[in-house]
């Protein structure tokens, strides 16, 4: 038994030893299998991440490491017709912060508030809104940028942006419009062509490294917008705005509009409104000042609408200028309603009805014409519908459908009541009379450019061919009658010195809100006309809202037309087409008799008592030298003692003299024609801004050749 037990024990030890010998191999096998499984799982996971989840994790990384900031795009410039800049964009600095780098946000907010003038609470709120990027202040002036930079705050950086500036300030502000902080157009051409001027947005990539330190990663894209060339002439625009401001100050009118148009193309050369605003700080101006009254203001045109009444009557051949109407001592009954004239007229010819602006006469002509035909001509002239001018916010006016006319409507509309028009509609209609009966679409956009390349008019309002509204013979008849308004009628104060002119006055009563009736004191005083008559170069509209004191169009608006036309016509080199009258010669020569007809043909001095609103001082004629056909010199009071040197105008044309004076802020008074021969004050004299400079024009004296000496032999 003991032996058996010993044998069994030895056998057990051998079995144990053999099992121990086999255990390392099994372990290695197990480890190898596990390693293969692990590596397989890792490769499967890597493949899943790299092939399937790659885009998702890449997007996460970009969100963590990059921030794309949209920067205001570089807007195209806006120029006048002579390529003078009216609006442009310049680079400026904007400050932003990475709050995670600031450390003490409250201290940073307090320091920044002191130099930027922004409340500390506002800055703290901005800094708490994000840990990666916040704007502190955008489009900083240079002094504030330097002040922020001097703080040397960690985590505060600068980024270049574009800022819109208007170098001529409020000049043509209602045409140009304005933009917001992000350079989006909010008015005028800036709004109308925002997609073309603005171009594509610019994006800046700001990147972070492993330690979350931020740096500029560069630009994602950049494309400038298109440049815009307008039909405006900045010098004519300046003249229009200056004369409108003078009229507003003199009449204390609530508002006003002046427009200058080329009647042969529909090009708007000037568009001025009052009140006006500075588009550089448009947010500081009230909405009323930003309103473009030329295209949005609706008013009853008053007597200027009698032009449409007569145009329809002449074109239909139902009357003639010499036909006499009984104006019934200033009263007429229409559908049982008594309509009174502004004066008790008796027998008047059609020409006198327009010249004296008789309401009764216009009503009788309209009654003979009939409502259907009258309505058709009103629509043909563009009333009751948008003109299509390339400016935003245009009103279509107010013209009821013919079916909605009452029995008295034809009488009211014939004299400019019960119909609403805009200045742009009225000047377009009068321009059609001026050019021979063709109605052009008014426009202020000449072309779009990118560099030297002219762009196709994509996005622009479609241009259309002019539409014939009346026969040329009808237009010619109306032009003669409108000249009578200026020579012998209600528009005498619009008479030009050296050019023929035609026009029509208007004094439209406004509705009194208190009574609901027409006011006797609140009126829209207007004058619309053109010059010269034979070949009109400009059509000018003047409208003054509620002038105080004298309030009729012939009293307050016609003189503004005169002052504007007498500056614009020589600037455009429009030849004079009338000889000087005896009254002007007497004013210039102080009753001096002049018999030289050649001098009279060249010499057309301005009527200083009207143009300067004061009597001339020390007017005298210089003696004409033998062989010199230059105009005699006229002396006027000048404002000397300033710091602006007077240029030498000798040999310059009228346009060159006008440009030089306007550039220096001087007021030119042009006398005669051809080339400048004399001036007062003389070249080099120092005058104040706004001083009046009188320049005489004429033919320069011929040079007398010196006799040749005979050679001695």
C-alpha positions as CSV (number, residue, x, y, z in Angstrom):
1,X,0.0,0.0,0.0
2,X,2.7,2.5,0.8
3,X,4.4,1.7,-2.5
4,X,1.2,2.3,-4.4
5,X,0.7,5.6,-2.7
6,X,4.3,6.6,-3.5
7,X,3.8,5.7,-7.2
8,X,0.6,7.6,-7.4
9,X,2.3,10.6,-5.9
10,X,5.1,10.5,-8.4
11,X,2.6,10.2,-11.3
12,X,0.7,13.3,-10.0
13,X,3.9,15.3,-9.9
14,X,4.8,14.3,-13.5
15,X,1.3,15.4,-14.7
16,X,1.6,18.7,-13.0
17,X,5.0,19.3,-14.5
18,X,3.8,18.5,-18.0
19,X,0.8,20.8,-17.6
20,X,3.1,23.6,-16.4
21,X,5.3,23.0,-19.5
22,X,2.4,23.6,-21.8
23,X,0.9,26.8,-20.2
24,X,3.4,29.4,-21.7
25,X,2.5,28.4,-25.3
26,X,-1.2,28.7,-24.5
27,X,-0.6,32.1,-23.0
28,X,1.2,33.3,-26.0
29,X,-1.5,32.0,-28.2
30,X,-4.1,33.7,-26.2
31,X,-2.2,37.0,-26.2
32,X,-1.7,36.8,-29.9
33,X,-5.4,36.3,-30.5
34,X,-6.2,39.2,-28.2
35,X,-3.7,41.4,-30.0
36,X,-5.1,40.5,-33.4
37,X,-8.6,41.3,-32.2
38,X,-7.5,44.6,-30.6
39,X,-5.6,45.6,-33.8
40,X,-8.6,44.7,-35.9
41,X,-10.8,46.8,-33.7
42,X,-8.4,49.7,-33.9
43,X,-8.1,49.6,-37.7
44,X,-11.9,49.3,-38.0
45,X,-12.3,52.3,-35.7
46,X,-9.7,54.3,-37.6
47,X,-11.3,53.4,-40.9
48,X,-14.7,54.4,-39.5
49,X,-13.3,57.8,-38.3
50,X,-11.2,58.5,-41.4
51,X,-13.6,57.4,-44.0
52,X,-17.1,57.8,-42.6
53,X,-16.8,60.5,-39.9
54,X,-14.0,62.6,-41.5
55,X,-16.2,65.5,-42.6
56,X,-18.0,65.7,-39.3
57,X,-14.8,65.9,-37.2
58,X,-13.1,68.2,-39.7
59,X,-16.0,70.6,-39.2
60,X,-15.7,70.4,-35.5
61,X,-12.0,71.2,-35.7
62,X,-12.7,74.2,-37.9
63,X,-15.3,75.5,-35.5
64,X,-12.8,75.2,-32.6
65,X,-9.8,76.6,-34.5
66,X,-11.3,79.1,-37.0
67,X,-13.8,81.9,-36.9
68,X,-15.0,83.5,-40.2
69,X,-15.8,87.2,-39.8
70,X,-17.8,88.8,-42.6
71,X,-16.3,92.2,-43.5
72,X,-18.2,95.0,-45.2
73,X,-17.4,94.7,-48.9
74,X,-15.7,97.4,-50.9
75,X,-18.5,99.3,-52.4
76,X,-18.0,100.9,-55.8
77,X,-17.6,104.7,-56.1
78,X,-20.3,107.0,-57.3
79,X,-19.3,109.8,-59.7
80,X,-21.0,112.8,-61.4
81,X,-21.1,113.0,-65.2
82,X,-17.6,114.6,-65.2
83,X,-16.1,111.8,-63.0
84,X,-16.0,113.9,-59.9
85,X,-16.4,111.5,-56.9
86,X,-19.6,111.9,-54.9
87,X,-19.3,108.7,-52.8
88,X,-16.4,106.4,-52.0
89,X,-15.2,103.8,-49.5
90,X,-12.0,104.0,-47.5
91,X,-10.3,101.4,-45.2
92,X,-10.7,102.0,-41.5
93,X,-9.9,100.0,-38.3
94,X,-12.4,98.1,-36.2
95,X,-11.5,96.7,-32.8
96,X,-12.5,93.2,-31.6
97,X,-11.6,91.1,-28.6
98,X,-11.0,87.4,-27.7
99,X,-12.5,87.4,-24.2
100,X,-10.7,84.2,-23.3
101,X,-7.4,86.1,-23.6
102,X,-8.4,89.2,-21.7
103,X,-8.0,87.8,-18.2
104,X,-9.9,90.5,-16.2
105,X,-12.8,91.4,-18.4
106,X,-14.2,94.1,-16.1
107,X,-10.9,95.9,-16.0
108,X,-10.7,95.7,-19.8
109,X,-14.2,97.0,-20.1
110,X,-13.5,100.0,-17.8
111,X,-10.3,100.9,-19.7
112,X,-12.0,100.7,-23.1
113,X,-15.0,102.6,-21.9
114,X,-12.8,105.5,-21.0
115,X,-11.3,105.9,-24.5
116,X,-14.2,104.9,-26.6
117,X,-17.0,106.7,-24.8
118,X,-19.1,103.5,-24.7
119,X,-20.8,102.7,-21.3
120,X,-18.9,100.1,-19.3
121,X,-22.0,97.9,-18.9
122,X,-22.4,97.7,-22.6
123,X,-18.8,96.5,-23.1
124,X,-19.1,94.0,-20.3
125,X,-22.2,92.5,-21.9
126,X,-20.4,92.2,-25.2
127,X,-17.4,90.5,-23.6
128,X,-19.6,88.0,-21.8
129,X,-21.5,87.1,-24.9
130,X,-18.7,84.9,-26.3
131,X,-15.4,83.4,-25.4
132,X,-13.9,83.5,-28.8
133,X,-14.8,86.7,-30.7
134,X,-16.7,89.9,-30.0
135,X,-16.7,93.3,-31.7
136,X,-15.7,96.1,-29.4
137,X,-16.2,99.1,-31.7
138,X,-16.4,99.2,-35.5
139,X,-15.0,101.8,-37.9
140,X,-13.0,103.8,-35.4
141,X,-11.7,107.3,-36.1
142,X,-7.9,107.4,-36.2
143,X,-7.6,109.1,-32.8
144,X,-9.7,106.5,-31.0
145,X,-7.9,103.7,-32.8
146,X,-4.6,105.1,-31.5
147,X,-6.1,105.4,-28.0
148,X,-7.2,101.8,-27.9
149,X,-3.8,100.7,-29.2
150,X,-2.1,102.7,-26.5
151,X,-3.9,100.6,-23.8
152,X,-1.9,97.6,-25.1
153,X,-4.5,95.1,-23.9
154,X,-3.9,91.5,-24.5
155,X,-6.7,89.9,-26.4
156,X,-7.7,93.1,-28.2
157,X,-7.0,93.3,-31.9
158,X,-7.8,95.4,-35.0
159,X,-9.3,94.5,-38.3
160,X,-9.6,96.6,-41.5
161,X,-13.1,97.3,-42.7
162,X,-14.5,99.7,-45.4
163,X,-16.4,102.9,-44.5
164,X,-18.5,104.8,-46.9
165,X,-17.8,108.5,-47.1
166,X,-19.4,111.4,-49.0
167,X,-16.7,113.9,-49.6
168,X,-19.1,116.7,-50.7
169,X,-21.1,116.2,-47.5
170,X,-24.8,117.1,-48.2
171,X,-24.4,117.7,-52.0
172,X,-26.9,115.6,-53.9
173,X,-27.6,113.6,-50.7
174,X,-31.1,112.7,-51.8
175,X,-29.8,111.2,-55.0
176,X,-26.9,109.4,-53.5
177,X,-28.7,108.1,-50.4
178,X,-26.8,106.5,-47.5
179,X,-25.7,103.2,-46.0
180,X,-25.9,101.5,-42.6
181,X,-23.0,100.2,-40.5
182,X,-22.7,97.1,-42.6
183,X,-22.5,99.1,-45.8
184,X,-26.0,98.2,-47.0
185,X,-27.7,100.8,-49.0
186,X,-30.7,102.4,-47.4
187,X,-31.6,105.2,-49.7
188,X,-31.1,106.8,-53.1
189,X,-28.7,105.2,-55.6
190,X,-27.0,103.4,-52.7
191,X,-30.3,101.4,-52.2
192,X,-31.4,101.3,-55.9
193,X,-28.1,99.7,-57.1
194,X,-27.0,98.1,-53.8
195,X,-26.4,94.6,-55.3
196,X,-24.2,96.1,-58.0
197,X,-22.3,98.6,-55.9
198,X,-21.9,96.4,-52.9
199,X,-20.4,93.4,-54.8
200,X,-19.8,90.1,-53.0
201,X,-19.1,89.9,-49.3
202,X,-15.6,89.7,-47.9
203,X,-14.8,87.2,-45.2
204,X,-11.8,87.1,-42.9
205,X,-10.6,83.8,-41.3
206,X,-9.3,84.2,-37.7
207,X,-7.5,81.1,-36.5
208,X,-6.3,79.7,-33.1
209,X,-3.3,77.6,-32.3
210,X,-3.0,74.8,-29.7
211,X,-2.8,77.4,-26.9
212,X,-5.8,79.3,-28.2
213,X,-3.8,82.2,-29.4
214,X,-5.6,84.0,-32.2
215,X,-4.2,85.4,-35.4
216,X,-5.3,86.6,-38.9
217,X,-5.6,83.7,-41.3
218,X,-6.2,85.8,-44.4
219,X,-9.1,86.6,-46.7
220,X,-11.5,84.1,-48.0
221,X,-12.8,86.2,-50.9
222,X,-12.8,89.7,-52.2
223,X,-14.5,91.4,-55.1
224,X,-15.2,95.1,-55.5
225,X,-18.5,96.4,-56.5
226,X,-19.2,98.4,-59.7
227,X,-18.7,102.1,-60.0
228,X,-21.7,104.3,-60.9
229,X,-21.6,107.3,-63.2
230,X,-24.5,109.7,-62.7
231,X,-26.1,112.2,-65.1
232,X,-25.7,114.8,-62.4
233,X,-23.3,117.7,-62.8
234,X,-21.9,118.6,-59.4
235,X,-21.5,122.3,-60.3
236,X,-25.1,122.6,-61.5
237,X,-26.2,120.6,-58.4
238,X,-24.3,123.1,-56.3
239,X,-26.0,126.1,-58.0
240,X,-29.4,124.5,-57.5
241,X,-28.8,123.7,-53.8
242,X,-27.4,127.1,-53.1
243,X,-30.3,129.0,-54.8
244,X,-32.8,126.8,-53.1
245,X,-31.2,127.5,-49.7
246,X,-31.3,131.3,-50.4
247,X,-35.0,131.0,-51.4
248,X,-35.9,129.0,-48.2
249,X,-34.1,131.6,-46.0
250,X,-35.8,134.5,-47.8
251,X,-39.4,133.0,-47.9
252,X,-39.3,130.9,-44.7
253,X,-40.8,128.1,-46.7
254,X,-41.3,124.7,-44.9
255,X,-39.7,122.7,-47.8
256,X,-38.7,123.0,-51.4
257,X,-37.5,121.3,-54.5
258,X,-35.4,122.4,-57.5
259,X,-34.7,120.2,-60.5
260,X,-32.7,120.8,-63.6
261,X,-33.2,118.4,-66.6
262,X,-32.0,118.1,-70.1
263,X,-35.3,118.1,-72.0
264,X,-33.8,116.4,-75.0
265,X,-32.7,113.2,-73.2
266,X,-34.4,113.1,-69.8
267,X,-31.1,113.3,-68.0
268,X,-31.4,114.9,-64.6
269,X,-28.6,117.4,-64.2
270,X,-29.5,118.5,-60.6
271,X,-32.0,117.4,-58.0
272,X,-32.1,119.5,-54.8
273,X,-34.5,119.2,-51.8
274,X,-35.0,121.1,-48.6
275,X,-34.6,120.2,-45.8
276,X,-31.4,118.3,-46.6
277,X,-29.1,116.0,-44.7
278,X,-25.5,114.9,-44.5
279,X,-25.3,111.2,-45.6
280,X,-22.1,110.8,-43.6
281,X,-24.2,111.0,-40.4
282,X,-27.6,110.1,-41.9
283,X,-28.7,108.5,-38.6
284,X,-28.7,111.9,-37.0
285,X,-31.1,113.4,-39.5
286,X,-34.9,113.2,-39.1
287,X,-36.8,111.1,-41.6
288,X,-38.4,114.2,-43.0
289,X,-34.9,115.5,-44.1
290,X,-34.0,112.2,-45.8
291,X,-37.2,112.3,-47.8
292,X,-36.6,112.7,-51.6
293,X,-39.4,115.1,-52.3
294,X,-38.7,115.3,-56.0
295,X,-40.0,111.7,-56.5
296,X,-42.2,111.1,-53.4
297,X,-43.8,114.4,-52.5
298,X,-47.4,114.6,-53.7
299,X,-49.1,117.9,-54.3
300,X,-51.7,119.6,-56.4
301,X,-49.9,121.4,-59.2
302,X,-52.2,124.4,-59.4
303,X,-51.9,126.6,-62.5
304,X,-48.9,124.8,-63.9
305,X,-51.4,122.1,-64.9
306,X,-53.1,124.5,-67.3
307,X,-50.2,123.6,-69.7
308,X,-51.7,120.1,-70.0
309,X,-55.2,121.5,-70.5
310,X,-54.0,123.7,-73.4
311,X,-51.8,121.0,-74.8
312,X,-54.7,118.7,-75.2
313,X,-57.0,121.5,-76.6
314,X,-54.4,122.6,-79.2
315,X,-53.5,119.0,-80.2
316,X,-57.2,118.2,-80.8
317,X,-57.6,121.5,-82.8
318,X,-60.6,122.7,-80.7
319,X,-59.1,126.2,-80.1
320,X,-56.3,128.5,-81.2
321,X,-54.1,131.0,-79.4
322,X,-56.1,134.0,-80.7
323,X,-59.6,132.8,-79.8
324,X,-61.3,135.0,-77.2
325,X,-63.2,133.5,-74.2
326,X,-65.5,135.4,-71.9
327,X,-64.1,134.8,-68.4
328,X,-67.3,136.3,-66.9
329,X,-65.7,138.7,-64.5
330,X,-64.0,135.9,-62.6
331,X,-66.7,133.3,-61.9
332,X,-68.2,130.3,-63.6
333,X,-70.6,127.6,-62.7
334,X,-69.8,123.9,-63.2
335,X,-72.4,121.4,-62.3
336,X,-74.1,123.9,-60.1
337,X,-70.9,124.8,-58.2
338,X,-69.5,128.3,-58.5
339,X,-65.7,128.5,-59.2
340,X,-64.1,131.9,-58.7
341,X,-61.0,133.1,-60.4
342,X,-58.0,134.7,-58.6
343,X,-58.8,137.9,-60.4
344,X,-62.0,139.2,-62.2
345,X,-61.1,138.8,-65.9
346,X,-63.4,139.7,-68.8
347,X,-62.6,138.9,-72.4
348,X,-59.3,137.0,-72.7
349,X,-57.6,135.3,-75.6
350,X,-56.3,131.8,-75.1
351,X,-52.7,133.2,-75.0
352,X,-53.8,135.7,-72.3
353,X,-55.6,132.9,-70.4
354,X,-52.3,131.2,-70.0
355,X,-50.3,134.4,-69.4
356,X,-52.7,135.7,-66.8
357,X,-53.4,132.2,-65.4
358,X,-57.2,132.5,-65.6
359,X,-59.0,129.6,-63.9
360,X,-62.3,130.4,-65.6
361,X,-60.7,130.4,-69.1
362,X,-59.0,127.1,-68.5
363,X,-62.2,125.5,-67.3
364,X,-64.1,126.7,-70.4
365,X,-61.4,125.2,-72.6
366,X,-61.5,121.9,-70.7
367,X,-65.3,121.7,-71.0
368,X,-65.1,122.1,-74.7
369,X,-62.5,119.4,-74.9
370,X,-64.5,116.9,-72.8
371,X,-63.5,114.6,-70.0
372,X,-62.5,111.5,-72.0
373,X,-60.1,113.2,-74.2
374,X,-58.7,115.3,-71.3
375,X,-58.1,112.1,-69.3
376,X,-56.3,110.5,-72.2
377,X,-53.9,113.4,-72.5
378,X,-53.3,113.5,-68.8
379,X,-52.3,109.9,-68.8
380,X,-50.2,110.3,-72.0
381,X,-48.1,113.0,-70.2
382,X,-47.3,110.5,-67.5
383,X,-49.6,111.6,-64.6
384,X,-51.2,109.0,-62.4
385,X,-48.4,106.5,-63.0
386,X,-44.7,106.2,-62.1
387,X,-42.2,107.8,-64.5
388,X,-39.8,104.9,-64.0
389,X,-37.0,107.2,-62.8
390,X,-34.1,105.1,-61.4
391,X,-34.6,106.3,-57.8
392,X,-36.4,104.4,-55.1
393,X,-39.7,105.4,-53.5
394,X,-41.3,107.1,-56.5
395,X,-45.0,107.9,-56.0
396,X,-47.3,107.4,-59.0
397,X,-49.3,110.5,-58.2
398,X,-53.0,110.7,-57.8
399,X,-55.4,110.6,-60.7
400,X,-58.8,109.0,-60.3
401,X,-60.1,106.8,-63.1
402,X,-62.4,108.5,-65.5
403,X,-65.4,106.5,-64.2
404,X,-64.8,108.0,-60.8
405,X,-64.8,111.6,-61.9
406,X,-67.6,113.8,-60.6
407,X,-69.4,116.4,-62.7
408,X,-67.2,119.1,-61.3
409,X,-63.9,117.1,-61.7
410,X,-63.1,118.4,-65.2
411,X,-63.3,122.0,-64.0
412,X,-61.1,121.3,-60.9
413,X,-58.5,119.3,-62.8
414,X,-58.2,121.8,-65.6
415,X,-56.8,124.3,-63.1
416,X,-54.6,121.9,-61.2
417,X,-56.9,120.7,-58.4
418,X,-58.2,117.2,-57.6
419,X,-55.0,115.8,-59.1
420,X,-51.8,114.9,-57.3
421,X,-48.4,115.1,-59.1
422,X,-44.7,114.8,-58.1
423,X,-42.0,117.2,-59.2
424,X,-40.4,114.5,-61.4
425,X,-43.7,114.0,-63.3
426,X,-44.2,117.7,-63.8
427,X,-40.7,118.5,-65.1
428,X,-40.9,115.5,-67.4
429,X,-44.2,116.8,-68.9
430,X,-42.9,120.3,-69.4
431,X,-39.7,118.9,-71.0
432,X,-41.9,117.1,-73.5
433,X,-43.4,120.5,-74.5
434,X,-39.9,122.0,-74.7
435,X,-38.4,119.3,-77.0
436,X,-41.3,119.1,-79.5
437,X,-43.7,116.6,-77.9
438,X,-41.6,113.6,-76.9
439,X,-41.9,112.3,-73.4
440,X,-38.5,110.9,-72.1
441,X,-38.1,108.7,-69.2
442,X,-36.2,110.7,-66.5
443,X,-33.0,109.1,-65.2
444,X,-29.9,109.8,-63.1
445,X,-27.8,106.8,-63.9
446,X,-25.5,107.2,-66.9
447,X,-23.6,103.9,-66.7
448,X,-22.0,101.3,-64.5
449,X,-18.2,100.6,-64.7
450,X,-15.7,98.3,-63.2
451,X,-12.3,99.8,-63.9
452,X,-12.2,100.9,-67.5
453,X,-14.8,98.4,-68.5
454,X,-18.4,99.4,-69.1
455,X,-20.8,96.9,-67.5
456,X,-24.1,95.7,-69.1
457,X,-27.1,97.3,-67.5
458,X,-28.1,94.2,-65.5
459,X,-30.5,95.0,-62.7
460,X,-31.1,98.5,-64.0
461,X,-34.6,99.6,-64.8
462,X,-35.3,99.1,-68.5
463,X,-34.8,102.1,-70.6
464,X,-37.5,102.9,-73.2
465,X,-37.8,105.0,-76.3
466,X,-39.4,108.4,-75.9
467,X,-43.1,108.5,-76.4
468,X,-44.8,111.1,-78.6
469,X,-47.6,112.8,-76.6
470,X,-48.4,115.9,-78.7
471,X,-47.7,117.0,-82.3
472,X,-44.6,119.2,-82.8
473,X,-46.9,122.0,-84.0
474,X,-48.7,121.9,-80.7
475,X,-45.5,122.0,-78.7
476,X,-44.3,125.0,-80.8
477,X,-47.6,126.9,-80.1
478,X,-47.3,126.2,-76.4
479,X,-43.7,127.4,-76.3
480,X,-44.8,130.7,-77.8
481,X,-47.6,131.1,-75.2
482,X,-45.3,130.1,-72.4
483,X,-42.9,132.8,-73.5
484,X,-45.8,135.2,-73.1
485,X,-46.1,134.2,-69.5
486,X,-42.5,135.3,-68.9
487,X,-42.7,138.5,-71.0
488,X,-46.2,139.8,-70.2
489,X,-47.8,137.5,-67.7
490,X,-47.4,136.2,-64.2
491,X,-43.8,135.0,-64.7
492,X,-42.1,138.4,-65.5
493,X,-39.6,137.8,-62.7
494,X,-38.3,134.8,-64.6
495,X,-37.2,136.9,-67.5
496,X,-33.6,136.1,-68.4
497,X,-30.9,138.5,-69.4
498,X,-29.5,137.3,-72.7
499,X,-31.7,134.3,-73.4
500,X,-35.3,133.6,-74.3
501,X,-37.3,131.7,-71.7
502,X,-40.7,130.1,-71.3
503,X,-42.5,128.8,-68.3
504,X,-45.6,128.7,-66.2
505,X,-46.3,129.9,-62.6
506,X,-48.3,127.9,-60.1
507,X,-49.8,128.8,-56.8
508,X,-51.6,125.7,-55.5
509,X,-53.7,126.0,-52.3
510,X,-53.1,123.4,-49.6
511,X,-55.8,121.7,-47.6
512,X,-56.2,123.3,-44.2
513,X,-56.3,120.3,-41.7
514,X,-58.4,122.3,-39.3
515,X,-61.2,123.1,-41.7
516,X,-60.8,120.6,-44.5
517,X,-60.9,123.4,-47.0
518,X,-58.4,125.1,-49.2
519,X,-56.2,127.5,-47.2
520,X,-55.7,131.1,-48.4
521,X,-52.2,131.4,-46.9
522,X,-50.7,127.9,-47.2
523,X,-49.7,127.4,-50.8
524,X,-47.3,125.5,-53.0
525,X,-45.6,128.2,-55.0
526,X,-43.9,126.9,-58.2
527,X,-42.4,127.8,-61.5
528,X,-41.5,125.4,-64.3
529,X,-39.8,126.6,-67.5
530,X,-37.0,126.1,-70.0
531,X,-34.5,128.1,-72.0
532,X,-33.7,129.0,-74.7
533,X,-37.0,128.7,-76.5
534,X,-35.7,127.8,-80.0
535,X,-33.4,125.1,-78.8
536,X,-34.0,124.3,-75.1
537,X,-30.9,123.3,-73.2
538,X,-32.4,123.0,-69.7
539,X,-35.8,122.6,-68.0
540,X,-35.9,123.9,-64.5
541,X,-38.6,123.3,-61.8
542,X,-38.8,125.3,-58.6
543,X,-41.3,124.4,-55.9
544,X,-41.6,126.1,-52.5
545,X,-43.9,124.6,-49.8
546,X,-45.8,127.2,-47.7
547,X,-43.7,130.4,-48.2
548,X,-44.4,133.1,-45.7
549,X,-45.4,136.6,-46.8
550,X,-45.4,136.7,-50.6
551,X,-46.6,133.2,-51.6
552,X,-47.4,133.2,-55.3
553,X,-45.2,131.3,-57.7
554,X,-44.5,134.3,-59.9
555,X,-43.3,136.2,-56.8
556,X,-41.1,133.7,-55.0
557,X,-40.4,130.8,-57.4
558,X,-39.8,132.6,-60.7
559,X,-36.8,134.7,-59.4
560,X,-35.2,131.4,-58.4
561,X,-35.6,130.0,-61.9
562,X,-34.0,133.2,-63.2
563,X,-30.9,133.0,-60.9
564,X,-30.4,129.3,-61.6
565,X,-30.8,129.6,-65.4
566,X,-28.5,132.6,-65.7
567,X,-25.7,130.6,-64.0
568,X,-26.3,127.2,-65.7
569,X,-26.7,128.4,-69.3
570,X,-23.3,130.1,-69.5
571,X,-21.7,127.2,-67.7
572,X,-23.1,124.9,-70.4
573,X,-21.8,127.4,-73.1
574,X,-25.4,128.0,-74.4
575,X,-25.2,130.9,-76.8
576,X,-27.3,134.0,-76.0
577,X,-30.3,134.3,-78.4
578,X,-31.7,137.8,-77.7
579,X,-30.1,141.3,-77.9
580,X,-29.8,143.4,-74.8
581,X,-32.9,145.5,-74.1
582,X,-32.9,149.3,-73.4
583,X,-33.6,148.7,-69.7
584,X,-30.5,146.7,-69.3
585,X,-28.4,149.2,-71.2
586,X,-29.6,151.9,-69.0
587,X,-28.8,150.0,-65.8
588,X,-25.3,149.2,-67.0
589,X,-24.4,152.6,-68.5
590,X,-26.2,154.9,-66.0
591,X,-28.2,156.5,-68.9
592,X,-25.1,156.7,-71.1
593,X,-26.0,156.6,-74.7
594,X,-24.3,154.0,-76.8
595,X,-24.6,153.8,-80.5
596,X,-22.2,151.1,-81.5
597,X,-24.6,148.2,-82.5
598,X,-21.7,145.7,-82.5
599,X,-21.2,146.4,-78.8
600,X,-24.9,146.0,-78.1
601,X,-25.0,142.6,-79.7
602,X,-22.1,141.3,-77.5
603,X,-23.0,143.2,-74.3
604,X,-25.8,141.5,-72.3
605,X,-25.0,142.6,-68.7
606,X,-27.0,141.1,-65.8
607,X,-29.6,143.2,-64.1
608,X,-27.7,143.8,-60.9
609,X,-30.6,145.1,-59.0
610,X,-32.4,141.8,-59.5
611,X,-29.5,139.4,-59.4
612,X,-27.9,140.8,-56.3
613,X,-31.1,141.9,-54.6
614,X,-29.6,145.3,-54.1
615,X,-28.9,148.3,-56.2
616,X,-25.5,148.4,-58.0
617,X,-22.8,150.5,-56.5
618,X,-20.7,152.9,-58.6
619,X,-21.9,151.6,-61.9
620,X,-20.1,153.3,-64.7
621,X,-19.0,152.6,-68.3
622,X,-15.4,152.7,-69.3
623,X,-14.4,154.4,-72.5
624,X,-14.1,152.1,-75.5
625,X,-10.7,152.2,-76.9
626,X,-10.4,152.5,-80.7
627,X,-10.4,149.1,-82.3
628,X,-11.5,147.3,-79.2
629,X,-14.9,145.6,-79.3
630,X,-14.7,144.3,-75.8
631,X,-17.7,145.0,-73.5
632,X,-17.5,148.1,-71.4
633,X,-16.5,147.6,-67.8
634,X,-19.1,147.7,-65.1
635,X,-18.1,148.3,-61.5
636,X,-19.9,146.6,-58.6
637,X,-19.3,146.5,-54.9
638,X,-17.1,143.6,-53.9
639,X,-16.3,142.0,-50.6
640,X,-12.6,142.5,-50.3
641,X,-10.3,141.9,-47.3
642,X,-10.5,138.1,-47.3
643,X,-8.0,135.4,-47.8
644,X,-9.0,134.0,-51.2
645,X,-6.9,135.3,-54.1
646,X,-8.9,136.1,-57.2
647,X,-7.6,134.2,-60.3
648,X,-6.8,135.8,-63.6
649,X,-9.8,135.1,-65.9
650,X,-8.4,136.8,-68.9
651,X,-9.0,134.8,-72.1
652,X,-11.2,132.2,-70.3
653,X,-14.6,131.0,-71.5
654,X,-17.7,131.4,-69.5
655,X,-17.7,127.8,-68.5
656,X,-14.1,128.0,-67.3
657,X,-14.7,131.1,-65.3
658,X,-17.8,129.5,-63.7
659,X,-15.9,126.4,-62.7
660,X,-13.0,128.3,-61.2
661,X,-15.3,130.6,-59.2
662,X,-17.4,127.7,-57.9
663,X,-14.3,125.8,-56.9
664,X,-13.1,128.7,-54.8
665,X,-16.6,129.4,-53.3
666,X,-17.0,132.7,-55.2
667,X,-20.2,133.9,-57.0
668,X,-19.5,134.8,-60.6
669,X,-21.5,137.6,-62.4
670,X,-20.9,137.1,-66.1
671,X,-21.4,140.0,-68.5
672,X,-21.3,139.7,-72.3
673,X,-20.2,136.7,-74.3
674,X,-17.1,135.1,-76.0
675,X,-13.9,135.4,-73.9
676,X,-13.1,137.1,-70.6
677,X,-11.6,140.6,-71.2
678,X,-12.0,142.3,-67.8
679,X,-12.8,141.5,-64.2
680,X,-13.6,143.2,-60.9
681,X,-11.8,142.9,-58.6
682,X,-8.6,142.3,-60.4
683,X,-6.5,139.2,-60.5
684,X,-4.6,138.7,-57.2
685,X,-7.0,140.7,-55.0
686,X,-8.0,139.0,-51.7
687,X,-11.7,138.5,-51.2
688,X,-13.9,136.5,-48.7
689,X,-15.7,133.3,-49.6
690,X,-19.0,134.1,-51.3
691,X,-17.8,137.3,-52.8
692,X,-19.3,138.4,-56.1
693,X,-16.8,138.6,-59.0
694,X,-17.9,140.5,-62.1
695,X,-16.3,139.3,-65.3
696,X,-16.9,140.9,-68.7
697,X,-16.7,139.0,-71.9
698,X,-16.2,140.1,-75.4
699,X,-13.9,139.9,-78.5
700,X,-10.3,140.5,-77.6
701,X,-8.7,143.6,-79.1
702,X,-6.9,142.7,-82.4
703,X,-3.2,142.7,-82.2
704,X,-1.6,145.5,-84.4
705,X,1.4,144.3,-86.2
706,X,4.5,146.5,-85.9
707,X,5.8,147.8,-89.2
708,X,9.0,146.2,-90.4
709,X,12.1,148.4,-90.5
710,X,13.8,148.7,-93.8
711,X,17.2,147.3,-93.9
712,X,19.9,149.9,-94.5
713,X,22.3,149.2,-97.4
